[in-house]
Amino acid sequence: MTDRLANILLVDDRDENLVALEAILEPLGENLLRATSGEEALRQLLVHDVAAILLDVQMPGLDGFETAALIKQREKTRSIPIIFLTAISTDEAHVFRGYSAGAVDYMLKPLNPDILRSKVAVFIDLYRKTLQLEEQAALLRETELAEVRRASEERYRALADAMPQIVWTSGADGRTTYLNRRWFEYTGFDAAPPNGQEWIDVLHPEDLQPTLDRRSETLESGDVFEMQYRFRDREGAYRWHLGRAVPMRRGDGAIDFWVGTATDIDSQKRTEQAQDFLLRAGAELASSLDYRATLQSVAQLAVPEIADWCVVDLVDEQGALESLALAHTEPAKVAFAHELRERYPSGNVAGSSRVVRSGEAELVSDIPDDALVAAAVDALHLDLLRELGLRSYMCVPLRTRDGVVGAIAFVAAESGRRFDEADLRLAEELGRRAASAVENARLYREVEERAQAARVLASIGDGVVLVDSQGVIRLWNRAAERITELPRETVVGRRVADVLPGFERHGAPPAPASPGTAATETMPFEIGDRELWLSLSGITIEDGVVYAFRDLTEERALEEIRQDLVATVSHELRTPLAAIYGSAITLRRDDLELEESMQHKLLEVIFEESSRLAEIVNDLLLASQLDADRLEVHIESCDAVDLAGTVVAAAQTHLPGEVTVALAVPPEGVPAVAADEGQLRQVLTNVVDNAIKYSPDGGDVTLRLEPADSYLRFAIADQGLGIPPSEQRRIFEKFYRLDPDMTRGIGGTGLGLYICRELVRRVSGRIWVEPNEGGGSVFYVEVPFAASPTGAKSPEAAAARA
């Protein structure tokens, strides 16, 4: 380094002076640098180390003094010797200024070449001696640093050997250069210089490729390497480690080497895995109430996370062990194990039968050969067990409040793992959760069965009452609430005789002496202002008597109506039949000579009564069609005025002497309606005939047509008997008659207004009745207008038709 040429900076604004200086200094054989101004001199000092500077004092721009001052301000150039060269002034003040600016010498032009060369040679020699001293100091520091490094490395290796973690170093290429004592203790390898790839031989096969990929990434990027992987120990078992490597860099930032550690985190990792496994197993167990399916899923989940084999056995209803699940990573071995268990059901090496009987967990960390011999049924069975490669097992009971319901066994084979107490605690916790799932599923099934029975009980149409031995109601279902209109909360806890007055008076259905038999009785009860006919049947159980009852009130009412109908129809049919029969008998008598007028009168009676009989039969048939919803309706545009006129004209042909019938139409007329013309005529005819029939004392009957929004209202007003407010809705019921006993001589089947209501409803209309102001009633029939109404008829035309 000290043999290199020294740089001498020549600064003068005149080229001829620079050439002269170069000629003088050339014999020194050093490197001469030129600068024609102070600024250029400063630039040269930024890129070159200089042994001495020859600086002209008088220069344009920065003169020599200013340039020297700037040179002395920089730390790097402050110690460079400066020789001022001048041809102008030798004044002491001028020379003093030069020395003050940092010059080591002040020479006047013309220069003496020998003197200048000798002075510069002295500075060059001083420069080289300074460099030599610096090199010697650097070498000394390097030697001392190497010694420090060696001592530090020894201390580092001693510290690394004392550490419980595996510690290693590698070169920048990733190849191992050092392994501490813990590595050899853990792996069982002989202590020897590293070959660079030892760690690959002990990595778990599943972790090898991901670790190699991550290591390649960090070697390329220079990032810190960190990864979890499994190392094989000297016994052949794998334990989890946290590997971490940090790059150590040189001054230029390049990686010099790597320092790494591998910390045993197997306990922590297994705890995390156990917690994660329990969470997933718990979620699997909670995913369905079919515990058989969930236990099979848990067995599949346990392999290979916990064991190489997982066997789940449950106690069946006969008390025998039933194999519910058998899981292994290799399907062929699963089939082989199933065959083995079927061939040798008593030779269970996992001890499920013993665990179920004792209720205590079993753990064998290392299955010795004598254990296989003890478990084997015969020599063939022993060979098969050895073929499975069993090494370690544990078996835990499934315990519920009712006892042990099964067992879960875990077996280690080809993986080489050995179960310990931590594994057994995990298996026991899984067993507790699995047992809870089994118990919860069975309890849920029982509750569901009860709930299903309760839902059936709540949804059936019959009322159900449970009465205890003291006569107190303990159960009251929804149907009982609906039928009696008595809420459950006001009934349960009270005596049945207080809730159902008359229960004791009428005599409760006899509670049968033998359970499972029932007695039935129909009884009336008064509840509030209602009378209910209930059909009760009682059956004895351990908690008392269960009564089921059905509401027969409507059936009895319908039966009464049916009886009234039979009587009414019989009467209505008998009257015309009697008249027809009497007239016919009279006409057939041979012993009686009838005048021609009398014969005509008898024939007229037969005709009129036959027509009346046909009307009754037609009403019955029409009512039957309406009930069965088989009546066809043909809705079309109908002329309401023409239709009403026809009805009034027909009624006027057979009026009693004291009754009049008239039609009233608005002056502007009315639009057409949308209806079945024949059925609407039948409705209006029926209502008008009723108005005439229920006016036995005479009076006016008026049929008015009144538009009402989108409907046409037919109002039929009479001055007859009238209808009490309480009966105004009932008169439209089937078979209902306002004068059932015909005290006023008004008969009928009670079907007419029912038929009218049903016919009007089928064309989206309605019918009702209101009192008439002057006495009597007003029946209203509303029918919608047609979508495209025809021209309205004038009242004059309607009156003429009437």
C-alpha positions in Angstrom: 0.0 0.0 0.0 2.9 2.4 0.8 4.5 1.7 -2.6 1.8 3.5 -4.5 2.6 6.9 -6.1 1.9 10.0 -4.1 -0.4 12.7 -5.5 1.0 16.3 -5.7 -1.6 19.0 -6.5 -0.2 21.9 -8.6 -2.5 25.0 -8.5 -1.8 28.0 -10.8 -4.0 30.0 -13.2 -1.3 30.1 -15.9 -0.5 27.0 -17.9 3.2 27.9 -18.4 3.7 28.0 -14.7 2.1 24.6 -14.3 4.4 23.2 -17.1 7.4 24.6 -15.2 6.3 23.1 -11.9 5.8 19.7 -13.6 9.3 19.9 -15.2 10.8 20.7 -11.7 9.0 17.9 -9.9 9.0 15.2 -12.6 12.3 13.6 -11.3 10.5 12.7 -8.1 8.4 10.2 -10.1 5.2 10.9 -8.4 1.7 11.6 -9.7 1.2 15.3 -10.5 -2.3 16.7 -10.5 -3.2 20.0 -12.2 -5.7 22.8 -11.2 -6.0 26.2 -12.9 -8.2 27.8 -10.2 -9.1 27.5 -6.6 -12.5 26.0 -7.4 -10.9 23.2 -9.5 -8.3 22.5 -6.8 -11.2 21.9 -4.3 -12.8 19.5 -6.8 -9.5 17.6 -7.2 -9.3 17.2 -3.4 -12.8 15.6 -3.3 -11.6 12.6 -5.4 -7.9 12.3 -4.6 -5.7 11.8 -1.6 -2.9 14.4 -1.9 0.6 14.3 -0.2 1.3 18.1 -0.8 -0.2 21.2 -2.5 1.7 23.8 -4.4 -0.6 26.8 -4.4 -0.2 30.1 -6.4 -1.2 33.1 -4.3 -2.5 35.5 -7.0 -5.4 33.9 -8.9 -8.6 35.3 -10.2 -11.7 34.3 -8.4 -10.6 32.4 -5.3 -7.0 33.5 -4.6 -4.5 31.3 -2.8 -5.3 32.5 0.7 -9.1 31.9 0.3 -8.5 28.5 -1.3 -6.1 27.5 1.6 -8.7 28.6 4.2 -11.4 26.4 2.6 -9.0 23.4 2.4 -8.2 23.7 6.1 -11.9 23.7 7.0 -12.4 20.1 5.8 -11.4 17.4 8.2 -10.0 15.1 5.5 -7.7 17.8 3.9 -6.8 19.8 7.0 -3.4 18.1 7.5 -2.2 18.3 3.8 0.9 20.6 3.7 0.5 23.7 1.5 3.4 25.6 -0.1 2.5 29.1 -1.3 4.1 30.3 -4.5 4.2 34.0 -5.3 6.1 36.5 -7.5 4.7 39.7 -6.1 5.1 40.6 -2.5 7.6 39.5 0.2 6.1 41.9 2.7 6.1 40.4 6.2 2.3 41.0 6.6 1.7 39.3 3.3 3.9 36.3 4.3 2.2 36.2 7.8 -1.2 36.0 6.1 0.0 33.0 4.1 1.2 31.2 7.2 -2.0 32.1 9.0 -4.0 30.5 6.1 -2.3 27.2 6.9 0.8 27.2 4.7 3.9 25.3 5.8 6.2 27.2 3.5 6.2 30.4 1.4 8.4 30.5 -1.8 9.0 33.4 -4.1 9.2 33.1 -7.9 11.4 32.4 -9.7 11.7 29.1 -7.9 14.9 27.2 -7.2 14.1 23.8 -8.7 16.4 21.9 -6.3 15.1 23.6 -3.2 11.5 23.0 -4.4 12.1 19.4 -5.1 13.8 18.8 -1.8 11.0 20.4 0.1 8.3 18.4 -1.8 10.4 15.2 -1.3 10.4 15.8 2.4 6.5 16.1 2.4 6.2 13.0 0.3 8.4 11.0 2.6 6.4 12.3 5.6 3.2 11.3 3.7 4.5 7.7 3.2 5.6 7.3 6.8 2.2 8.4 7.9 0.5 5.9 5.7 2.9 3.2 7.0 2.1 4.1 10.6 -1.7 3.9 9.8 -1.2 0.5 8.1 0.7 -0.8 11.1 -2.0 0.4 13.4 -4.7 -1.2 11.3 -2.8 -4.5 11.2 -2.4 -4.3 15.0 -6.1 -3.6 15.4 -6.9 -6.5 13.1 -4.7 -8.9 15.1 -6.3 -7.7 18.3 -9.7 -8.0 16.7 -9.0 -11.6 15.5 -7.9 -12.5 19.0 -11.0 -10.9 20.4 -13.1 -12.8 17.8 -11.4 -16.1 18.7 -12.0 -15.6 22.3 -15.5 -14.4 21.6 -16.2 -17.4 19.4 -14.9 -19.7 22.2 -17.2 -18.0 24.7 -20.0 -18.1 22.2 -19.6 -21.9 21.6 -19.3 -22.6 25.3 -22.5 -20.6 25.8 -24.1 -22.3 22.9 -23.1 -25.7 24.3 -24.7 -24.8 27.6 -28.0 -23.7 26.1 -31.0 -26.2 26.1 -31.8 -25.2 22.5 -30.1 -26.5 19.4 -27.8 -23.8 18.1 -26.1 -23.7 14.7 -24.4 -21.5 12.3 -24.2 -21.7 8.5 -22.4 -19.9 5.8 -24.0 -17.4 3.4 -25.0 -20.3 1.2 -26.9 -21.9 4.0 -24.6 -24.9 4.6 -24.1 -25.7 8.3 -20.7 -24.7 9.8 -21.3 -25.4 13.5 -23.7 -27.4 15.7 -23.8 -27.2 19.5 -23.7 -30.0 21.9 -27.5 -30.1 22.3 -27.8 -31.2 18.7 -25.7 -34.3 19.2 -27.5 -35.1 22.5 -30.9 -34.8 20.9 -30.2 -36.6 17.6 -27.8 -39.2 18.9 -25.3 -38.4 16.1 -21.6 -38.8 16.8 -19.8 -35.5 17.4 -18.1 -34.6 14.2 -17.5 -31.6 11.9 -20.7 -30.6 10.1 -21.2 -31.9 6.6 -23.6 -29.0 5.9 -26.9 -30.9 5.5 -27.4 -32.8 8.8 -30.7 -31.2 9.7 -32.3 -32.6 6.5 -31.8 -36.1 7.7 -33.8 -35.6 10.9 -36.7 -33.5 9.5 -40.1 -35.0 9.4 -41.0 -36.0 5.8 -44.1 -33.9 5.9 -42.1 -30.8 7.0 -39.1 -31.3 4.7 -40.2 -29.6 1.5 -41.9 -26.7 3.1 -38.8 -26.0 5.2 -36.5 -26.3 2.2 -38.7 -23.9 0.2 -38.7 -21.3 3.1 -35.0 -21.6 3.6 -34.3 -21.0 -0.1 -36.5 -17.9 0.1 -34.7 -16.4 3.1 -31.2 -17.2 1.6 -32.2 -15.2 -1.5 -34.0 -12.4 0.3 -31.9 -12.1 3.4 -35.0 -12.1 5.6 -35.0 -13.8 9.0 -35.9 -17.5 8.7 -38.6 -18.7 11.1 -40.6 -21.9 10.9 -42.1 -24.7 12.9 -41.0 -28.2 12.0 -40.5 -31.7 13.6 -37.1 -33.1 14.4 -36.5 -36.8 15.0 -34.9 -37.6 18.3 -32.4 -40.4 19.1 -35.4 -42.7 20.0 -37.0 -42.2 16.6 -39.8 -40.0 17.8 -40.5 -36.6 16.3 -40.8 -33.4 18.4 -41.9 -30.0 17.3 -39.2 -27.2 17.2 -39.3 -23.6 16.4 -36.5 -22.9 14.0 -35.1 -19.4 13.6 -32.1 -18.0 11.8 -30.8 -14.4 11.7 -28.3 -13.2 9.0 -25.0 -11.6 10.2 -23.8 -8.9 7.8 -20.5 -7.3 7.0 -19.9 -3.6 6.8 -20.9 -3.5 3.2 -24.3 -5.1 4.0 -23.5 -8.5 2.5 -24.4 -11.6 4.5 -21.4 -13.0 6.3 -23.0 -16.0 8.0 -26.3 -17.1 9.7 -26.9 -17.9 13.3 -29.8 -20.1 14.1 -31.6 -21.8 16.9 -34.1 -24.7 17.2 -36.2 -24.5 20.3 -38.2 -27.5 21.5 -41.9 -26.4 21.5 -43.4 -29.9 21.4 -45.4 -29.5 24.7 -46.7 -26.1 23.6 -47.4 -27.4 20.1 -49.2 -30.5 21.3 -51.2 -28.4 23.7 -52.2 -26.1 20.9 -53.0 -29.1 18.7 -54.9 -30.8 21.5 -57.0 -27.7 22.0 -57.5 -27.3 18.3 -58.4 -30.9 18.0 -60.8 -30.7 20.9 -62.5 -27.7 19.4 -62.9 -29.4 16.0 -64.0 -32.6 17.7 -66.5 -30.7 19.8 -67.8 -28.9 16.8 -68.2 -32.3 15.0 -70.0 -33.8 18.0 -72.3 -30.8 18.2 -73.0 -30.7 14.5 -75.6 -33.4 14.7 -77.7 -35.4 17.2 -76.8 -38.6 15.3 -74.0 -39.5 17.7 -73.2 -42.6 15.7 -72.3 -40.5 12.7 -70.5 -37.8 14.7 -68.4 -40.4 16.6 -67.4 -41.9 13.3 -66.3 -38.4 12.1 -64.3 -37.9 15.3 -62.5 -41.2 14.8 -61.6 -40.1 11.3 -60.5 -36.7 12.8 -58.2 -38.4 15.3 -56.3 -40.2 12.6 -53.4 -39.3 12.1 -53.5 -36.3 14.5 -53.6 -38.3 17.7 -53.0 -41.9 16.7 -52.6 -44.3 13.8 -55.7 -46.2 14.8 -58.9 -45.0 16.4 -61.6 -47.5 17.5 -65.0 -46.5 19.0 -67.1 -49.2 20.7 -70.5 -48.7 22.2 -72.6 -50.9 24.5 -75.7 -52.1 22.7 -79.1 -52.8 24.2 -78.1 -56.4 25.0 -75.0 -55.2 26.9 -72.5 -56.4 24.3 -69.9 -54.2 22.7 -70.7 -52.9 19.2 -67.9 -51.6 17.0 -69.1 -48.2 15.9 -66.0 -46.9 14.1 -62.5 -48.0 13.1 -60.3 -45.4 11.4 -56.8 -45.6 9.8 -55.0 -43.7 7.2 -54.7 -46.8 5.0 -58.1 -48.3 3.9 -56.5 -51.8 3.4 -55.5 -51.9 7.0 -58.9 -50.8 8.1 -60.5 -53.7 6.3 -57.8 -56.0 7.8 -58.5 -54.7 11.3 -62.3 -55.2 10.8 -61.7 -58.8 9.7 -59.4 -59.3 12.7 -62.0 -58.0 15.1 -64.8 -60.1 13.6 -62.6 -63.2 13.6 -61.4 -62.7 17.2 -64.0 -60.6 19.0 -62.5 -61.5 22.4 -58.9 -60.7 21.5 -59.0 -56.9 21.8 -55.5 -55.6 22.4 -56.9 -52.1 22.9 -58.7 -53.3 26.0 -62.2 -51.8 25.2 -63.9 -54.7 27.1 -61.8 -54.3 30.2 -62.2 -50.5 30.2 -66.0 -50.8 29.8 -66.1 -53.3 32.7 -63.8 -51.4 35.0 -64.6 -47.8 34.0 -60.9 -46.9 34.2 -58.7 -45.6 31.5 -55.7 -47.7 30.3 -52.3 -46.4 28.9 -49.4 -48.5 27.6 -46.7 -46.3 26.3 -44.7 -49.2 24.8 -46.5 -52.5 24.0 -44.1 -55.3 24.9 -44.3 -58.6 23.1 -45.7 -60.3 26.2 -48.7 -58.0 26.1 -49.4 -59.1 22.5 -49.0 -62.7 23.6 -51.5 -62.1 26.5 -54.0 -60.4 24.1 -53.7 -63.0 21.4 -56.2 -65.8 21.2 -53.9 -68.2 19.4 -50.7 -68.2 17.4 -52.4 -67.0 14.2 -53.9 -64.1 16.1 -50.5 -63.2 17.6 -49.0 -63.1 14.1 -51.8 -60.9 12.9 -51.3 -58.5 15.8 -47.6 -58.3 15.1 -48.3 -57.6 11.5 -50.3 -54.6 12.6 -47.1 -53.2 14.1 -48.7 -52.1 17.4 -46.4 -50.0 19.6 -48.5 -48.0 22.0 -52.1 -47.7 23.0 -54.5 -46.0 25.3 -58.2 -46.6 25.9 -60.7 -44.3 27.8 -64.3 -45.0 28.9 -67.4 -43.1 27.7 -69.1 -42.4 31.0 -72.5 -40.9 31.4 -74.8 -40.5 34.4 -76.2 -43.9 33.6 -72.8 -45.6 33.6 -70.2 -46.5 31.0 -71.7 -46.7 27.6 -68.6 -47.4 25.5 -64.9 -46.8 25.0 -62.6 -45.0 22.6 -59.2 -46.6 21.9 -56.1 -45.0 20.3 -53.3 -47.2 18.9 -49.9 -46.1 17.6 -48.2 -48.3 15.1 -46.1 -47.3 12.0 -45.7 -43.7 13.0 -43.5 -44.8 16.0 -45.1 -42.4 18.4 -45.5 -43.4 22.1 -48.4 -42.1 24.1 -47.7 -40.4 27.5 -49.8 -38.9 30.3 -50.5 -35.8 28.3 -51.9 -37.9 25.5 -54.0 -39.8 28.0 -55.4 -36.5 29.4 -56.4 -35.4 25.9 -58.0 -38.8 25.2 -59.9 -38.6 28.5 -61.2 -35.1 27.7 -62.3 -36.4 24.3 -64.0 -39.3 26.0 -65.9 -36.9 28.3 -67.1 -34.8 25.4 -68.0 -37.9 23.3 -69.9 -39.3 26.3 -71.7 -36.0 26.8 -72.7 -36.0 23.1 -74.1 -39.5 23.4 -76.0 -38.6 26.6 -77.3 -35.3 25.2 -78.4 -37.1 22.0 -80.3 -39.7 24.0 -81.8 -37.1 26.3 -82.8 -35.0 23.4 -84.4 -38.0 21.8 -86.4 -38.6 25.0 -87.3 -35.0 25.2 -88.2 -34.9 21.5 -90.4 -37.9 22.0 -92.1 -36.2 24.9 -92.4 -33.0 23.0 -93.8 -34.8 20.0 -96.4 -36.4 22.2 -97.1 -32.9 23.7 -97.4 -31.4 20.2 -99.7 -34.2 19.2 -101.7 -33.7 22.4 -101.8 -29.9 21.8 -102.8 -30.3 18.1 -105.5 -32.9 18.3 -109.1 -31.7 17.9 -110.4 -33.3 21.1 -110.1 -31.7 24.4 -107.9 -33.6 26.8 -108.1 -33.1 30.6 -106.0 -34.9 33.3 -107.8 -35.0 36.6 -105.8 -36.3 39.6 -107.2 -38.5 42.4 -108.3 -35.4 44.3 -110.4 -34.2 41.4 -108.0 -31.3 40.5 -107.2 -30.5 36.9 -103.5 -31.0 36.0 -103.6 -30.9 32.2 -105.8 -28.8 29.9 -104.8 -28.8 26.2 -105.5 -26.2 23.5 -108.5 -28.0 22.1 -110.0 -27.9 25.6 -109.3 -24.1 25.7 -110.9 -23.7 22.3 -114.0 -25.8 23.0 -114.8 -24.3 26.4 -113.2 -20.9 25.8 -111.6 -21.3 29.2 -107.8 -20.4 29.2 -105.4 -23.0 30.6 -104.0 -20.6 33.3 -107.5 -20.1 34.8 -108.2 -23.8 34.8 -105.2 -25.9 35.9 -105.1 -26.3 39.6 -108.8 -26.0 40.1 -111.3 -28.7 40.8 -113.0 -30.1 37.7 -116.5 -29.7 39.3 -115.8 -25.9 39.6 -114.6 -25.5 36.0 -117.3 -27.7 34.4 -120.5 -27.0 36.4 -122.7 -30.1 36.3 -119.7 -32.5 36.0 -120.7 -34.2 39.3 -124.5 -33.5 38.9 -124.6 -35.4 35.7 -122.1 -37.9 36.9 -118.6 -38.0 35.4 -117.9 -40.8 33.0 -117.1 -43.7 35.1 -113.3 -44.1 35.5 -112.6 -47.6 34.5 -111.2 -49.9 37.1 -108.5 -51.3 34.9 -106.0 -49.0 33.1 -106.2 -48.9 29.3 -110.0 -49.2 29.1 -112.3 -46.3 28.4 -115.9 -45.3 29.1 -117.8 -42.7 27.1 -120.8 -40.6 27.9 -122.4 -37.5 26.4 -123.4 -34.7 28.8 -124.6 -31.1 28.7 -122.6 -28.4 30.5 -123.4 -24.7 31.1 -120.3 -22.5 30.8 -121.2 -18.9 31.2 -124.2 -18.2 29.0 -123.4 -21.2 26.7 -124.7 -24.7 26.8 -122.2 -27.3 25.5 -122.9 -30.9 24.8 -119.7 -32.8 25.3 -118.9 -36.4 24.6 -116.5 -37.5 27.3 -114.4 -40.7 27.6 -112.2 -41.4 30.5 -109.2 -43.7 30.9 -107.3 -44.5 34.1 -103.6 -43.9 34.4 -101.2 -43.8 37.3 -101.5 -40.1 37.8 -105.3 -40.0 37.7 -107.9 -40.1 35.0 -107.5 -38.7 31.5 -110.7 -37.4 30.0 -111.0 -36.8 26.3 -114.0 -34.8 25.2 -115.5 -33.7 21.9 -117.9 -30.8 21.3 -121.2 -32.1 20.0 -123.1 -28.9 20.4 -123.2 -28.1 16.7 -123.9 -31.7 15.8 -126.9 -31.6 18.2 -128.0 -28.3 16.7 -127.7 -29.8 13.2 -129.6 -32.8 14.4 -132.4 -30.6 15.6 -132.3 -28.7 12.3 -132.4 -32.0 10.5 -135.4 -33.1 12.5 -137.1 -29.7 11.9 -136.2 -30.0 8.2 -137.7 -33.5 8.1 -140.8 -32.2 9.8 -141.0 -29.1 7.7 -140.3 -30.8 4.4 -142.7 -33.5 5.3 -145.4 -30.9 6.1 -144.6 -28.9 3.0 -144.7 -32.0 0.8 -147.7 -33.5 2.5 -149.9 -30.4 1.9 -149.6 -30.3 -2.0 -149.7 -34.1 -2.1 -152.8 -34.2 -0.1 -154.5 -31.6 -2.3 -153.3 -33.5 -5.5 -154.4 -36.9 -4.0 -157.8 -35.5 -2.9 -158.5 -33.9 -6.3 -157.5 -37.0 -8.2 -159.7 -39.3 -6.0 -162.6 -36.9 -6.5 -162.1 -36.9 -10.3 -162.0 -40.8 -10.4 -165.2 -41.3 -8.5 -167.8 -43.1 -10.6 -170.6 -42.5 -8.3 -170.3 -38.7 -8.4 -171.3 -36.6 -11.3 -169.1 -33.5 -11.4 -170.0 -30.3 -13.2 -167.5 -29.2 -15.8 -166.5 -26.1 -13.7 -165.8 -28.3 -10.8 -163.6 -30.6 -12.9 -161.7 -27.6 -14.2 -161.2 -26.4 -10.6 -159.9 -29.8 -9.4 -157.5 -30.0 -12.3 -156.3 -26.5 -11.5 -155.7 -27.5 -7.9 -153.6 -30.5 -9.2 -151.6 -28.2 -11.5 -150.9 -25.5 -8.9 -150.0 -28.0 -6.1 -147.8 -30.0 -8.5 -146.0 -26.7 -9.4 -145.6 -26.0 -5.7 -144.2 -29.5 -5.1 -141.7 -29.1 -8.0 -140.5 -25.8 -6.4 -139.9 -27.5 -3.1 -137.9 -30.3 -4.8 -136.0 -27.8 -6.9 -135.0 -25.8 -3.8 -133.7 -28.9 -2.2 -131.7 -29.9 -5.2 -130.3 -26.3 -5.7 -129.3 -26.2 -2.0 -127.5 -29.5 -2.4 -125.7 -28.2 -5.5 -124.6 -25.0 -3.6 -123.3 -27.1 -0.7 -121.3 -29.2 -3.1 -120.1 -26.2 -5.0 -121.3 -27.8 -8.3 -123.6 -25.0 -9.5 -122.3 -23.4 -12.7 -122.5 -19.5 -12.9 -122.4 -17.7 -16.3 -121.7 -14.0 -15.6 -122.7 -11.7 -18.4 -124.0 -8.2 -18.9 -127.7 -8.0 -17.9 -130.3 -5.3 -18.4 -131.3 -4.6 -14.8 -134.3 -2.5 -15.6 -135.7 -5.2 -18.0 -135.0 -8.0 -15.5 -136.7 -6.1 -12.6 -139.7 -5.3 -14.8 -140.1 -9.0 -15.6 -140.0 -10.0 -11.9 -142.6 -7.3 -10.9 -144.9 -8.2 -13.8 -144.8 -11.9 -12.9 -145.6 -11.1 -9.2 -148.6 -8.9 -10.2 -150.3 -11.9 -11.9 -151.0 -13.7 -8.6 -151.3 -10.9 -6.0 -153.6 -11.1 -3.0 -156.2 -8.4 -3.1 -154.7 -6.2 -0.3 -151.1 -6.2 -1.7 -149.6 -4.0 -4.5 -146.2 -4.4 -6.2 -144.5 -1.5 -8.0 -141.1 -0.8 -9.7 -139.1 2.4 -9.0 -136.3 3.3 -11.4 -134.2 6.6 -11.3 -135.1 9.1 -14.0 -131.7 8.9 -15.6 -131.9 5.1 -15.8 -129.2 2.6 -14.6 -126.4 0.7 -16.3 -126.3 -3.0 -17.0 -125.0 -5.4 -14.2 -122.6 -8.3 -14.4 -124.5 -11.4 -13.2 -126.0 -14.7 -14.2 -129.4 -13.4 -15.5 -131.4 -16.5 -14.6 -130.0 -16.8 -11.1 -130.4 -13.0 -10.5 -134.1 -13.3 -11.6 -134.5 -16.2 -9.2 -133.1 -14.1 -6.3 -135.3 -11.1 -7.0 -138.4 -13.4 -7.5 -137.7 -15.1 -4.2 -137.3 -11.9 -2.3 -140.4 -10.3 -3.9 -142.4 -13.4 -3.2 -141.3 -13.4 0.4 -142.3 -9.7 0.7 -145.7 -10.6 -0.6 -146.0 -13.7 1.6 -144.9 -12.0 4.8 -147.5 -9.2 4.2 -150.6 -11.1 5.2 -152.4 -7.9 6.2 -151.7 -6.2 2.9 -149.5 -3.3 2.0 -147.3 -1.9 -0.8 -144.3 -3.8 -2.0 -141.8 -1.7 -4.0 -138.7 -2.8 -6.0 -136.3 0.2 -6.3 -133.1 0.3 -8.4 -130.4 2.5 -6.7 -126.9 3.0 -8.1 -124.3 2.8 -5.2 -120.7 3.4 -6.3 -119.7 0.4 -8.6 -122.8 -1.6 -7.6 -126.5 -1.5 -8.5 -128.7 -2.0 -5.4 -132.1 -3.7 -5.7 -134.1 -2.6 -2.6 -137.3 -4.6 -2.0 -139.4 -2.8 0.7 -142.6 -4.2 2.2 -145.0 -3.2 5.0 -145.5 -6.7 6.4 -144.5 -8.6 9.5 -141.0 -7.3 9.7 -137.9 -9.2 11.1 -136.6 -8.7 14.7 -133.0 -7.4 14.8 -131.8 -10.6 16.5 -133.1 -12.7 13.6 -131.8 -10.5 10.7 -128.6 -12.5 10.2 -130.1 -15.9 10.9 -132.8 -15.7 8.3 -130.1 -16.4 5.7 -129.1 -19.7 7.3 -130.1 -22.9 5.7 -133.5 -24.4 6.9 -134.1 -21.4 9.2 -137.7 -20.0 9.2 -138.9 -16.9 10.9 -142.3 -18.5 11.7 -141.3 -22.2 12.2 -144.7 -23.1 13.8 -146.6 -21.3 11.0 -148.6 -19.3 13.5 -149.4 -16.8 10.8 -150.0 -19.5 8.3 -146.8 -18.8 6.5 -145.0 -22.0 5.5 -141.8 -22.8 3.6 -138.6 -25.0 3.8 -136.3 -22.3 5.1 -134.1 -22.6 2.0 -135.1 -19.6 -0.1 -133.0 -16.8 1.5 -130.1 -19.2 2.0 -130.2 -19.9 -1.8 -130.4 -16.1 -2.5 -127.3 -15.4 -0.3 -125.2 -18.1 -2.0 -126.3 -17.0 -5.6 -125.5 -13.4 -4.9 -122.1 -14.2 -3.3 -121.1 -16.1 -6.4 -121.3 -12.9 -8.5 -119.3 -10.9 -5.9 -122.5 -9.3 -4.5 -124.2 -9.2 -1.2 -127.7 -9.4 0.4 -128.9 -8.1 3.8 -132.1 -6.9 5.4 -133.0 -3.7 7.4 -136.1 -2.5 9.1 -138.5 -0.4 7.0 -139.4 3.0 8.5 -143.1 2.5 8.1 -143.1 -1.1 9.3 -142.0 -4.2 7.6 -138.6 -4.9 6.1 -136.3 -3.7 3.3 -134.1 -6.4 1.6 -131.1 -5.1 -0.3 -129.4 -7.0 -3.1 -126.2 -5.5 -4.5 -124.7 -6.6 -7.8 -121.6 -5.1 -9.5 -122.1 -3.1 -12.7 -120.9 -4.6 -15.9 -117.4 -3.6 -17.2 -118.9 -2.2 -20.4 -122.4 -1.1 -19.4 -125.1 -1.0 -22.0 -127.4 2.0 -22.4 -129.7 2.7 -19.5 -133.4 2.2 -20.0 -135.8 5.0 -19.2 -138.2 4.7 -16.2 -141.1 4.9 -18.6 -140.0 1.8 -20.5 -139.5 0.0 -17.2 -143.0 1.0 -16.0 -144.5 -0.1 -19.2 -142.8 -3.5 -18.8 -144.0 -3.7 -15.2 
